[in-house]
Amino acid sequence: MPRPTQLLHPQREPVTPRPAATVLLLRDTPDGIEVLMTRRSTTASFAPGAFVFPGGAIDAADHAAHGQARRRPGQEDARLTQAIAAVRESFEELGVLLARRADGAWATTADAAALDRHAPLLPQCAARGLELAADQVFVLAHWTTDRDLPKRFDVPFLVARMPEGQQPVADEAEQFEPCWVRPADALARHAAGSFSIIFPTIRTLQRLQAYATVDAVLAACASEQPLWTSCPRAGFLAGAEARYMEHESAFGELELVSPDGQLLHALDWRHDQPTALLRNLQRLTCGNPGVMTGPGTNSYLVGDTATGFIAIDPGPHDEAHLERLWQAAGGDIRTIVCTHSHADHSPGARPLAERVVAAGRPRPPILGLASRPTARPASLFTPDREMADGERLVLEGGGTTHTLKAIHTPGHAANHVCLVLEEDALLFSGDHVLNGSTTVVDPPDGDMGDYLDSLDRLSAACAEYGIAFILPAHGYVLGDAPGAIARLKAHRLAREAKVLKAMRAIPAGSMRDWVAIAYDDVPEKMWPVAERSMLAHVEHIRHLGAA
């Protein structure tokens, strides 16, 4: 993890979340699943006026009520307590009673009406011989409220089938306007501004759309484990709050810049100014967005005013971009490193070095690996000196040290190198690992076997240095570095299996024949690009003797 001294914002302790539970009561209709939602009071301290699923905080009585609830095999104590809390809250807020009589029959509307919603539920159920149907309440997801909020909950989102014949009636104190709504309709009404819902509700409804029936939802939840777990993070996009789950592209960047959840970081792609990520780290994105470059090529400045700066991937020969790099470093660029020789990474190196010299400072050496004979004409690059594998570049000053270690990672290009900022456990991945897409491995300069081996080298570096964040040449910062690399390798191997399947299905087929099978999940307009990486898979398969 980055050194605390390099964080942009003072550390703080987020509010401790309170245990709670909420339940999605579901029913089948000819048009699909409907879920019961209700509007919170406009004076509520959390999500006022929003439409929610019934639920609330877990209390001591819920923990003590296991003997009054039905329990299914495999339902752990914690899950049973959560289910009890959800049953209690759905009764208190909406009058819906998930309980069974002694003979096993479901509690009826009359049973629910005979109970006082303002009195403790459990003693009343015991007096009438009712058992809470906690065995019919299943865990769907688990959310923890975002770190930036002053009131937080640790809450499973549970699911249950609505008891036959019962009708919801709001308590008119905490909850109002109960309504049955299809997930797609709730989302459409929210988008139109007539149905306020908060981020976890939105994401839950989005995923619920995938299920055609209540049985399908309950079957998906049979494992007793949440289908997803999330504690979202928030930043600003176009001046408005934007929240992200762990699998979404901006999450890792928010985790790096605001680890304690401060709502401060802007996620807009700016080509006119640097983006500060740490005190010793700035990203400058070149104004060359496109299909192959995403929002643009990321250049990075490592260092500070006391140590000077190392510039990583100065980008194409774009004078405006190079001027911004020079200005952001105060002209004090000590070294320039190119991760590889492609045209959106290395051509700016010499003009940037000349700009430093023109300002009266020593010429910074240009380091990296020279382009190999397999490189295309547009990717020719000769550094002042080739970096040795494992070589360290050190900046020192003001009692601070920044050390970049080179790791040779051929695959995307034969001369590709990644860098580890050792003191802050950060990986600069060039084009080897991207955020939002997989890199093209284009023979002959690209090699799939080398690419997979290099992923293993990066995994080993993550273990050695405790690396949690990857800074790619395109896209936001990636979090969960070991997991990101493992998922990328699994994706590549899964793709290779599809390529092998295509080759075996049409042994005399052309690349065009094979790409239609192996990349059937990719838009056809991207197949010409996909063919380049598929050729790398084909060569790797043949090298292994698998075809």
Secondary structure, DSSP 8 states (H G I E B T S, - for coil): ---GGG-SS--------EEEEEEEEEEEETTEEEEEEEEE-TT-SSSTT-EE-SEEE--HHHHTTGGGB---TT--HHHHHHHHHHHHHHHHHH----EE-TTS-B--HHHHHTS-TTS-HHHHHHHTT-EE-GGG-EEEEEEE--TTSSS-EEEEEEEEE--TT------SSSEEEEEEE-HHHHHHHHHTTSS---HHHHHHHHHHTT-SSHHHHHHHTTTSS-SEEE--EEEEETTEEEEE-TTSTTHHHHHHH-TT--TT-B----SSS-EEEETTEEEEE-S--BTTTBT--EEEEEEETTTEEEEE---SS-HHHHHHHHHHTTT-EEEEE-S---TTTSTTHHHHHHHHHHTTS----EEE----TTS-GGG----SEE--TT-EEEEEETTEEEEEEEEE--SSSTT-EEEEEGGGTEEEEETTS-SSS-----TTT--HHHHHHHHHHHHHHHHHHT--EEEESSSS-BSSHHHHHHHHHHHHHHHHHHHHHHHHHSTT--HHHHHHHHTTTS-GGGHHHHHHHHHHHHHHHHHHT--
